[in-house]
Amino acid sequence: GFATDQEIWPITLIGGDTVGTSGPAVLSCTMIGEVETGRALLRSGARAGDAIFVTGTLGDAAMGLRVLEGLAAGEEARSFLSDRYHLPQPRTGFGPALCGLATAAIDISDGLVADLGHILERSGVGAVVETARIPLSTHASGLPGALEAALYGGDDYELLFTMPCDCLADFPVFEDVPVTRIGGIRAEPGLRLLDSSGRPMPVGRSGWRHF
C-alpha cells in the first residue's frame, strides 16, 4: 500500500486525514508538488495533425475487477489482471521525457474515451481512434469485453498523449515502456471510433464521470 509506494517513489506520507474504520475505508489524499515553468504537460495543447499515443496496455485494471467479481479466467491471467487493478504502476519515469515533444497529455484514470475527451474539450479539437490499434495485454485480449474495458474501464494510469508526427525521430526509447500510436487529432470536433474494418463505431458514454 502506501508504505510500498513511499519506497518505490521519493514521496512522504504526512497528515492525519488518512484513517481506518471498522466499516468501509475512506481515504482522502492530496498530492502537492511543483514543476518548472514551461514544462507542465497540459490537456489544452493538442493540434490538428498530431498523432495520439498511449503507453502500455489498456483495460487490464477493468478486466482485473471483472475477474475479481467472478469472470472466468486462467490462474495466470487472474493473477496478472488483479495485480494491475490493485497495484497500478504510474509511468513516473516516462512522463518527463514528453516535455518539449508532446503537445498535450493525461493519465488514463477515467477510461480512454473519457480522458481523451478531456484533451479534446480543453484543446478545442476532435480525434479519430482506430480501435484495432489499441494495445491489449495477452491476458486480457482472450477474455470477453476486453476492448470495451480498454475504451471505458479506466484505472490503468497509463499515459495518453498527443505529439506532432515530425517529433517521432526525437522521441526517446524506453525498453520497458511500450508506446502505441492509436489515432490522430483533427480539427472537426468530436471523437470518432473506427473498428478493425475502418467502419465507424458508436461512442458510448461510459467511463468514470466526476460530479
N, C-alpha and C positions, 0 to 999 in steps of 0.2 A: 504494500500500500504506500502511504506517504513516506514511510521510513526508507523503503527501497528507492523511491523516486529521488529522495534527497541524496542518496549515494550515487545514483546514475548521473544526475544533473546538478550543477552547483547552485542549489537553492536551499533556503532555510525556511522551515515552517514555524511561524510565530503567531501569537494571538490566542485568544481564549474563546473564539466563537466556533471552534470545531469540537463538537461534543458527541457523546454516545448516549443512547437511551435504551430502555428495556423494550421499546417498541421500534417502529421504523426509524432508521437513522436519518438525520437532517444535517447536511454538511453545507456550510456557507464559506466559499473560498474566494478570495480576492488576490489577484496577482498584480504586482506593481513592478514596473521595470522602466527602462529608458532606451532610446535608440538615437543614434547620431542624426543630426539634421540632414535631411535629404536622402536618408537610407531606409525610411519606412516603406514597406510594401503595402499599398492601399488597394481598395476594391475599385477605385474610380479611374484607373488609367488605361483600361483596355480600349483598343482602337480597331476599327475595321481592317481586316487583313492579318491581324495577329492570329497565331496558332494557339490552340488550347491544349494544355498538357496536364497530366496527373502523375503523381509518384505512386509506386507500389501497386497493390491490387485493391479493388473496391468491393464492398459488400460483405467482407469477411465478418465484421463485427455483427451486422444484422443477421447473417446466417448463423453466427455463433449463438445469438439469443434464441433463434428459432430451434436450433439443436437442443439447447438447454430446456426449451419449452416442450420438447418431445419429438421434433423432426428426426426421422431415422437417418443415421449416418454411421459410417465405419468408425472404429475407435481412433484411428489416426486423424481423420477429418474432424471428429468431435473434439479431440484434444487441441488441435490447431485452431479451429474456429472459436471455441470457447475462450482460449487464451487471447485471441485477437479482440474478443469482446470485453474480457475482464481487464486486460493489460495492454491497451494500445500503445504503440511506440511512436511518439511525435518525431518529425523529421527536423530536430533542432540543429543538426549539423549541416543540413542541406539548404535550409531557408536563407541563410546569409549569402550563399552563392548566387542567389537570384537577384540580389541588389545590383542595379545598373543594367540588368538584362530583361527581367520580367517587367511588364507594364502594369500588371495587377495580380494579386494573389490572395488566397484564402485557404484555411484548412477545412477539410470536409468533415464537419461535425453534424450538420443537419441533413446531409444527403447530397449527392452530386447535383441533382436538378435544383434543389433549394439553394445550395451555396453558389452554384454558377449563376442562378437567378439574382443573388445579391450583387455579384460583379456586374451583371448586365444592367441592373437597375441603377447602380451608382455610376456606371460608365456611360449610360445612355446609348447602348448598342444592343445588338442581338447576336445569336450564335446558332451554328449548326453542329450537332454532335452525331458522329457515326457510332451507333451503339455496338457494332461488331468490333470496334477498336477498344472498347472499354476493357481494361485488364482485369481478369478474374483469376483467382488462385485455383490451382488444380483441385484443392479440397472443396471449394465452393462450386466450381463450374459443373460438377456432376450432380448437384442437388437441385431439386425443383425450386424455382423462384430466385435463382442466383442473379440474373440480370436485373430483376425488379429490386432486389436488395442493393445492388450496386448503384442504381439510379436514385432510389428513395430512402435507403436504410439509414445512412449516417453512422456516426460513432467510429469511423475509420481513422480520422485525424491524419489522413494523407494530405498532401498539398495539391491544390488546383491553381494553376497559374496561366497567364497569357504572355506571349512573347512574339516579337516580330520574327519571321522566318529567317531573315538575314543575320540574326544573332545566334543561330544554331552552331555555327562554326566556333564561336567563342564560349559555348556552354561547357562547363567542366564536367568530367565524367566521374560519377560516384559508383564504384563497382557494387556496393551493397544497396544502392537505391535505384531501382529501375524506373525509367521515365517513359511515358507513353503519350504520343500525340493522339487526341481523340476527336478533334474537330477544329473549327475556326470561328473567328469573330466576324460579323457582318454589320453593315450599317442599319439594315432593317431591324426594327425592334422585335423582341420575342425570341423564344427558344424553339428550334426545330430539331426533332429527333428522327434519325433515319435508321431503318432496320438493315439487316445484312444484305438485302437486295437493293438498298438505296431508296426504299419507299418511306414516305412519312409515317411516323408512329404517333399515336395520341400521347400528349404530355399530361401525366397525372398531377394531382395537387398534393400528393403525399410528401413525406419528409417532415422533419421537426419544424413546427410553426411556433414562433415565440408569441408572447402576448400581443 
